Amino acid sequence: MAGTPSRPFSVDLFRSLLTTKAVGRAITYVDNTTSTMDLAAIMAKEGAASGSIAMAESQTNGVGRGNGRIWSSPPLHNLYTTFIIRPNSMTDAVKINLGMGLAIAKTARRFGAAKAGVKWPNDVWIEEKKLCGILTNSDSNREQGLVLMVGIGTNINEEMRLNPNPDVARSAISMSDCIGKPVDREAFLAAMCEEIEVMLGQSQDQVVGEYRKYDVLTGKDCLVMPRKLENSVDHYGAIYLGIDDSGQLRVRVDGALKLLSFEEVSVRPRVSAPLPESK
């Protein structure tokens, strides 16, 4: 049945399915780690090539977006990866931050999740439930230049309604939940690498244009959450207008246009009684 545990990830099978020139060609796989972000940071300092992957079967301290959030990481079901990307410029880095979620949404559609889309800044959603979360850290030094560590947690074969965390059980979805059958993790990761490599070769204008087509919130009422999700006193309602050419989010608050950056806020569709459009 969908959601049943699968076998351990096979690096050899993954490599046999890979068609990319660079992305995924170097992969470090471990049974367990604190976080693939920690593993990738070590790899990056040791000079890992752009496109390298740090992957674990499970994590004891997977990192979620926001202060102190943990990414649920049971073994044998899902994909816990961090991609090391070495952008050519800060503009390239902005494109990558947007484009990684777009690449995973495209991959999900290839595997039958026809409604997979992106939720700003870089989550992947299916019907208002999270399939994939993405967190980007950066580092820069004179010897190696700018490096991005893009942590990606993708729910593949876990039956999410059975997750012991009630918030996760309520708000998350897996590929097998969506299409009703297990998905081969090696094939999904290989396809992810293909889509990421295509995205890396595109211009920012191309990525922004495609992102807009996959954006699941455009035109909807949304809840803007500055700082931490828990600080509900700071939340306010807005109309979600989509991203501008630089990747910032445009919202309408009290009839006025407001621009939001990745670092400032999270957004969610409003599902309960409307809040006022401003604080």
C-alpha positions, -999 to +999 in steps of 0.1 A: +000+000+000+010+036-004+031+048+025+046+014+035+084+015+043+107+009+014+142-005+012+172+016+020+182+041-007+206+026-033+233+050-044+243+026-072+208+025-086+205+063-084+238+067-103+226+043-130+195+065-135+213+098-135+215+117-169+230+150-157+264+164-165+272+178-130+242+178-106+242+147-084+274+133-099+290+135-065+269+122-036+278+115+000+252+091+015+251+082+052+226+061+072+221+088+098+233+123+106+223+153+127+213+172+095+224+170+059+230+207+062+258+199+087+272+173+064+271+196+033+289+224+052+318+200+059+318+189+022+317+225+010+347+235+031+366+205+017+360+218-018+330+197-030+320+206-066+289+225-074+260+200-078+273+177-050+247+161-027+248+153+010+221+127+017+210+108+048+185+080+053+174+097+085+183+128+105+183+134+143+181+172+140+167+180+106+164+218+101+131+235+093+126+271+082+122+293+113+138+295+147+141+261+163+119+242+138+128+206+132+121+187+100+105+153+107+130+127+093+119+090+097+141+065+078+132+045+046+104+067+034+116+101+022+145+121+007+167+142+030+192+160+009+214+191+008+227+203-026+259+223-027+256+250-054+283+275-063+266+305-080+284+329-102+268+360-086+243+371-060+218+375-088+224+338-097+218+330-060+184+346-060+175+327-091+186+294-074+166+302-042+134+305-063+143+278-088+150+249-065+113+247-054+102+250-090+125+221-100+110+199-073+074+209-083+082+199-119+096+166-108+065+159-087+043+165-118+065+141-138+056+114-112+019+120-114+013+149-089-005+171-114-013+198-089+022+202-074+032+239-073+054+264-055+045+284-023+067+314-019+095+315-012+104+279-019+081+253-005+064+228-028+027+222-021+000+199-034-036+211-026-025+234+003-004+206+019+034+206+020+052+181-001+087+196+002+104+222+024+136+240+013+161+259+034+191+277+019+222+287+039+252+305+023+288+309+030+315+330+013+353+332+016+381+345-005+394+310-015+361+294-026+338+323-032+300+321-026+285+287-019+249+278-012+238+248+008+202+241-002+186+217+022+156+198+007+133+175+026+108+158+003+080+135+015+080+105-008+065+073+007+055+083+042+018+080+051+017+115+065-016+112+084+002+087+106+031+110+115+034+113+153+035+151+151-001+162+147+009+195+129+029+175+104+000+149+100-024+177+093-004+199+070+019+176+050+015+153+020+037+127+004+040+116-032+025+082-024-004+100-005-010+120-037-008+093-064-019+063-044+012+041-048+049+041-037+074+061-057+110+049-064+132+073-044+162+068-066+142+077-097+127+107-081+161+121-069+176+115-104+147+134-120+152+162-094+188+165-104+178+167-141+153+195-133+178+214-111+205+212-138+180+226-164+171+254-140+207+263-133+212+268-171+182+292-173+182+330-169+165+346-139+138+359-162+131+324-174+129+310-138+107+339-126+084+334-156+080+296-149+077+302-111+047+324-117+030+296-137+035+272-108+026+296-079-003+282-060-012+314-041-015+341-067-047+361-063-056+346-030-062+360+005-031+352+026-018+355+061+016+373+064+036+361+093+066+383+102+094+367+123+082+335+140+050+317+131+041+317+168+040+355+171+004+357+160+001+393+173+023+404+143+003+385+117-018+404+092-039+397+062-031+407+026-039+398-010-011+377-026-001+393-060+028+371-069+065+378-073+082+407-090+111+403-114+137+402-086+119+374-067+103+396-040+067+389-031+041+416-039+011+418-016-017+443-013-024+456+022-051+482+028-051+489-009-014+496-010+014+476-027+040+461-003+071+441-012+083+413+011+117+396+011+125+359+019+141+369+053+111+389+066+081+367+064+062+335+057+028+334+040-001+310+042-036+310+027-062+323+051-084+294+061-102+308+092-120+341+100-103+369+081-078+391+099-077+429+092-055+437+062-030+455+084-018+455+120 
